[in-house]
């Protein structure tokens, strides 16, 4: 996977304690942020989380395909990964067609979410 894709494409979404969400890249940083910029994220994390409407358990379950999901002690979804190491949609040689189609479908679902 190229650094560009690793940095700029969504790997997952994560909820904070204010019920706001951050879309993160493969380095678990906000989209577009690299490891070199990680210090500016740590300690300022709240400014990278946003309120959205349309984030439902059903949508989150579709994004995580039921298995790429982290839940809190109350069973609420707090983190979702759009793929895992076995289903990475890209390689150094390009995209893996069937995996890319699945990933692209998940990106379409993310497009349904609206910022408040």
N, C-alpha and C positions, 0 to 999 in steps of 0.2 A: 504494500500500500504506500503510495507516495505521501510525502509530508503534507502536500497541499490537501489531499483528501482527508488525511488523518486530522488535520487542523480545522478544516472548514465544513466537513459534512457531519451531520448529527450521528452520534453513537447512542445517545439515550437522553432521558429526561429525569430530573430529580426534583423532589418537593422539599421545601424547607419547613420550619416550624410555623411560618406565617401563611401556610397553604399557597405559596407561590412556587413557580416552577422555573427551572433553568434547563435549557437544552445544552448538552455538553458534547464535546468531541471525544475522540479516542483516548486523549490524555486526561479525560475527566475535568476539562477546563471549558469555559464558555467558548462557543464557536469563534474561530478566528484567533484564539489565544494559543501561543506556543509555550513550551516549557521555559523558554527564556523570559517570558512575561509572567510566570506563575506567581512570583512574589507580589505583583500588583493585584492579583486575585485574592490571595490569602489575606485575611484580615478585612477585606472589602467585599466579601462574598455576597452580602445582601443586595448590593446594587446590580447584581447579575441575575436576580430572580424577579419574575414578573407575574402578575395576576392574569389569569386567562379564564375565559368561560368556554365550556365545551369539553373540559377535561373530566371525563366520566370513567368509572371503573370499567365499563364495557369497552371504551376506546383504549384505555391503558392495557387491558387484557389482549386486545387485538394487536396493539403495537408490540407487546412482549410475547405474543403467541403462547401465553399461559405459563411459560417456563423462564423467560428472561425478565423476571419480576422480583423485586424485593418488597416485603411487607413489614409494617411496624407490628408492635405487640398487640394492637387491636385489629390486625388483619387488613388495614388500609394500605394501598399501594403507595410507596414512597419513592421508588426508583424503577425505571424500565429501560432495558437495553434493546435496541432495534435489531441487533444480531449478536451472535457470540463467536468465539474463536472458530467454531466449526462451520459457521455460515457467513463468514466475511464476504461482502459482495464484490470486493476488488482485490487484485493482486498486483505485484510489481509489473505484470504483463498486461494489465487492463482489468476489465470487469468479467465476472463469472455470470454469464447470461441469466440463468435461472435464479441465482441469488440476487442479482441486480434487480430483476423484475419484482421480487418479493420486497426488497428494500425500497424500491421506488413506490410501491403501493403503500408502504408505511409512511413515506414522506408525504404522499397525498393525504393520508389521514391526519398528519400533523398540520397540514394546510387548513383543516377544518376548525382548528383551535383559534379563537379570537382573543386578542389582548383586550383587557378591560381598561 
